[in-house]
Amino acid sequence: MDKLKLKALYTDLRPDLDQVEAELTASVQSDSDLLTEASLHLLQAGGKRIRPVFVLLAAKFGDFSIERIKQVAVPVELIHMASLVHDDVIDDAGTRRGRPTVKAEWDNRMAMYTGDFLFSKAIASLSKLDSTYAHQLLSDTMVELCLGEIEQVEDKRLYQLTVREYLKRIRRKTALLISVSCELGALAADVNEKDRIHLRNFGYYVGMSFQIVDDILDIVSTDEMLGKPAGSDLLLGNITLPVVYARDEAGVKELLIRIQRGDTTEQTRHELLAALRTSQGLEQAKRMSNLYLEKAMNEIKHLPKSSAKKSLQNIALFMSKRKF
Ligand SMILES: C=C(C)CCOP(=O)(O)OP(=O)(O)O
């Protein structure tokens, strides 16, 4: 994703985001230089900060006070970061945000502890907020994140994954945290219940569309654009929506059988990508991401007209229409 273009969509939020950034840096300080360094390694590598942006924009529909909003913007980004550090261990990933991953720079053990540390700091940060509902919401989301990951581990029939199962997985993996970011922003700013629910639903639908687009990009982008071999997850059996739709198409089917029999060579990866790029399944996946985008836009149209509303619309559009 072109980060510069996305960031241009929220220049108005810069002063607020700078405060969130300072708080993020402060919140990963610890008695261990090593833990702080590993956390800062990922934090300073950048990232789109899309979850704090959603917190801030949702809060603009209510009584906005940056001091209070920070208390929810920081934990959602910390939880996101923790899950990235842990994911990179599971996926054996070498780079993240254009830098070596924590596991690559140090090792798996350091990455596991850094992730745990970031989760703990997220809880500490939210503890300043006096709302049982907010705590419940965030802990439920963390449980869902874990359930999503465990399902992936347990599911031995990955090539049989249904559309429904795929959607359930990305709901847990991506959409819920984005939805909760919107809802917590609204809660911290005392947005009325009706608008808060629209914002929550908006975040959910944007998150679904965002993850489907991500999975499409994993197939249609070059290795250079992705910073990792395109489609590498597919060889590991982690299939995504375009494959779920395309797996019975001529050309794709034979290749999947070959992969399941253990052929995971570069040649096979290239052949699979070529077959998927021209498949009907890819088009169906694009239609599904557009459907979620439409649902997101439908939620937001009920909100009062404001510059925050315009920003949410632009960001949703940008995130869902990244170059295929
Ligand atoms: C859940 C997903 C799709 C992982 C990546 O999230 P982002 O694309 O928001 O990652 P950063 O910008 O924070 O690096």
PDBQT file of the ligand as one rigid body, heavy atoms in Angstrom, charges set to zero:
ROOT
HETATM    1  C1  LIG A 401      -4.113  -7.658   9.974  1.00  0.00    +0.000 C 
HETATM    2  C2  LIG A 401      -3.318  -7.402   9.003  1.00  0.00    +0.000 C 
HETATM    3  C3  LIG A 401      -3.848  -7.219   7.631  1.00  0.00    +0.000 C 
HETATM    4  C4  LIG A 401      -1.866  -7.309   9.244  1.00  0.00    +0.000 C 
HETATM    5  C5  LIG A 401      -1.257  -6.057   8.732  1.00  0.00    +0.000 C 
HETATM    6  O1  LIG A 401      -1.925  -4.955   9.227  1.00  0.00    +0.000 OA
HETATM    7  P1  LIG A 401      -1.544  -3.490   8.722  1.00  0.00    +0.000 P 
HETATM    8  O2  LIG A 401      -1.546  -3.491   7.223  1.00  0.00    +0.000 OA
HETATM    9  O3  LIG A 401      -2.426  -2.489   9.396  1.00  0.00    +0.000 OA
HETATM   10  O4  LIG A 401      -0.047  -3.355   9.223  1.00  0.00    +0.000 OA
HETATM   11  P2  LIG A 401       0.815  -2.061   9.574  1.00  0.00    +0.000 P 
HETATM   12  O5  LIG A 401       0.508  -0.964   8.599  1.00  0.00    +0.000 OA
HETATM   13  O6  LIG A 401       0.473  -1.681  10.968  1.00  0.00    +0.000 OA
HETATM   14  O7  LIG A 401       2.248  -2.536   9.469  1.00  0.00    +0.000 OA
ENDROOT
TORSDOF 0
